[in-house]
């Protein structure tokens, strides 16, 4: 069994795939086959501290770090994060995927991507696993930049002018939440989750 732990996603990496743009995967494999492939590829990298981030609630995860039977993520995106030493340096690498409409398929897509990257070595172009370094986790964002982005999101989603959203962040949040809530006609679960993430950045 792969030496990994599941944890809830606290913040998505990069842009999200809109739910209507997600599609069914062309590959098919069992969950066990996916875990076996992921384990094989991570073993090739000598990966340590492997985390599989998914949109699970904390109570959906057992004490051993694996999902409870029947637990289903609220959204299919996954992020595989691990520590690896390459090019003589220690890196934290993160591979996000939310292209497909099943979380198991997104997990397999990450495993297949790791496999494809490893295949680059067979042609002798790389010497020190340089093909992986682009996936090294970025340093934390500038807090002021993140807060500006959060306010811009509130303004855009609420329909408020940016100056008004900046001066009344709570009001802009409430207006956006009323529009984006999944129970509201035209609401969006993914957008509502994104709203909560931006609200958390503002720390209000």
C-alpha positions in Angstrom: 0.0 0.0 0.0 1.3 3.4 -1.0 2.7 5.3 2.0 0.5 8.4 1.7 -2.1 10.3 3.7 -5.2 12.0 2.5 -5.9 15.6 3.7 -8.6 18.1 2.9 -7.7 20.7 0.3 -7.2 24.1 1.9 -6.3 26.1 -1.2 -6.3 25.1 -4.8 -3.1 25.6 -6.9 -3.5 27.7 -9.9 -6.7 28.3 -12.0 -9.6 25.9 -11.5 -11.4 24.0 -14.2 -15.0 25.2 -14.4 -17.4 22.3 -13.6 -19.0 22.6 -17.1 -15.6 22.2 -18.7 -14.8 18.9 -16.9 -15.1 15.8 -18.9 -15.0 12.0 -18.6 -11.6 10.4 -18.8 -10.7 8.3 -21.8 -8.7 5.9 -19.7 -10.3 3.4 -17.3 -8.7 1.7 -14.4 -9.6 0.5 -11.0 -8.8 2.6 -7.9 -6.4 -0.1 -6.8 -4.6 0.0 -10.2 -4.3 3.8 -9.9 -2.8 3.6 -6.4 -0.3 0.9 -7.7 0.8 3.2 -10.6 1.1 6.2 -8.3 3.1 4.2 -5.8 5.4 2.9 -8.6 6.1 6.4 -9.9 6.6 7.9 -6.5 9.0 5.1 -5.6 11.1 5.9 -8.7 11.4 9.4 -7.4 12.1 8.2 -3.8 9.3 10.6 -2.8 8.7 11.2 0.9 5.9 12.8 3.0 3.3 12.0 0.3 0.0 13.8 0.7 -3.1 13.3 -1.5 -5.2 16.4 -1.1 -8.9 16.0 -1.9 -12.1 17.9 -1.3 -12.9 15.7 1.7 -14.1 16.8 5.1 -11.8 16.2 8.0 -14.3 13.7 9.5 -14.2 11.7 6.2 -10.6 10.8 6.9 -9.7 8.0 9.3 -6.9 8.3 11.9 -4.6 6.3 9.6 -4.9 9.1 6.9 -7.1 7.2 4.5 -10.8 8.0 3.5 -13.6 6.3 5.4 -15.6 3.8 3.4 -18.2 5.6 1.4 -16.6 9.0 1.8 -17.0 11.1 -1.4 -15.2 14.4 -2.1 -17.5 17.3 -2.8 -15.5 18.2 -5.9 -13.3 16.0 -8.1 -10.0 18.0 -7.9 -6.9 16.4 -6.3 -3.4 17.6 -5.5 -0.6 15.1 -5.0 2.2 16.7 -2.9 5.5 15.2 -1.9 9.1 15.8 -1.0 11.8 14.8 -3.4 15.5 15.4 -3.8 16.5 16.2 -7.4 19.3 18.2 -9.1 21.1 18.0 -5.7 18.3 20.0 -3.9 15.3 19.1 -1.8 12.0 20.2 -3.3 8.3 20.1 -2.3 6.4 19.2 -5.5 2.7 19.6 -6.1 0.7 18.1 -9.0 -2.9 19.4 -9.1 -5.6 18.0 -11.5 -9.3 18.8 -11.8 -9.8 18.2 -15.5 -12.0 15.2 -15.1 -15.4 14.7 -13.4 -14.2 11.8 -11.2 -11.6 12.4 -8.5 -10.2 8.9 -9.1 -9.6 9.8 -12.7 -7.8 13.0 -11.7 -5.6 11.0 -9.4 -4.8 8.6 -12.2 -4.0 11.6 -14.4 -1.4 12.7 -11.9 0.1 9.2 -11.8 0.2 9.0 -15.6 1.8 12.5 -15.8 4.5 11.3 -13.4 5.0 8.3 -15.6 5.3 10.4 -18.7 7.8 12.7 -17.1 10.0 9.8 -16.1 9.9 8.6 -19.7 11.8 11.7 -20.7 14.9 10.2 -19.2 15.0 7.3 -21.6 16.1 9.6 -24.5 19.1 11.1 -22.5 17.9 14.7 -22.8 17.8 15.2 -19.0 20.6 14.5 -16.6 19.3 15.4 -13.1 15.5 15.1 -13.4 15.2 18.7 -14.6 11.8 17.8 -16.1 10.3 17.8 -12.6 11.6 21.1 -11.3 8.8 23.1 -12.8 6.4 21.4 -10.4 8.3 22.6 -7.3 5.9 24.3 -5.0 6.0 28.1 -5.3 6.9 30.1 -2.2 4.0 31.6 -0.3 2.3 34.5 -2.1 2.7 38.0 -1.0 -0.1 38.5 1.5 -1.0 42.0 0.2 -1.2 40.6 -3.4 -3.4 37.7 -2.2 -5.7 40.1 -0.3 -6.0 42.4 -3.3 -7.0 39.3 -5.4 -9.6 38.4 -2.8 -11.1 41.8 -2.8 -11.2 41.9 -6.6 -13.0 38.5 -6.5 -15.5 39.8 -4.1 -16.2 42.8 -6.2 -16.5 40.8 -9.4 -18.8 38.1 -7.9 -21.0 40.7 -6.0 -21.2 43.2 -8.8 -19.9 45.9 -6.5 -17.4 48.5 -7.6 -13.9 47.7 -6.4 -13.7 50.7 -4.1 -17.0 49.8 -2.4 -15.9 46.2 -2.0 -12.6 47.3 -0.5 -14.3 49.6 2.1 -17.1 47.1 2.9 -15.6 43.7 2.5 -18.2 42.0 4.8 -21.0 43.5 2.7 -19.4 42.4 -0.6 -18.9 38.9 0.8 -22.5 38.6 1.9 -23.7 39.9 -1.5 -21.5 37.4 -3.4 -22.4 34.6 -1.1 -26.1 35.2 -1.7 -25.5 35.0 -5.5 -23.1 32.1 -5.5 -24.7 29.8 -2.9 -25.5 26.4 -4.5 -29.1 26.6 -3.2 -29.6 29.9 -5.1 -30.7 29.7 -8.7 -27.6 30.1 -10.9 -25.4 29.4 -7.9 -22.2 27.4 -8.2 -20.7 25.0 -5.6 -17.2 25.5 -7.1 -17.5 29.3 -7.0 -18.9 29.3 -3.5 -15.9 27.2 -2.3 -13.6 29.7 -4.1 -15.4 32.5 -2.3 -14.8 30.9 1.1 -11.1 30.5 0.3 -10.8 34.2 -0.6 -12.7 35.2 2.5 -10.3 33.1 4.6 -7.4 35.1 3.0 -8.9 38.3 4.1 -9.1 36.9 7.7 -12.3 38.6 8.7 
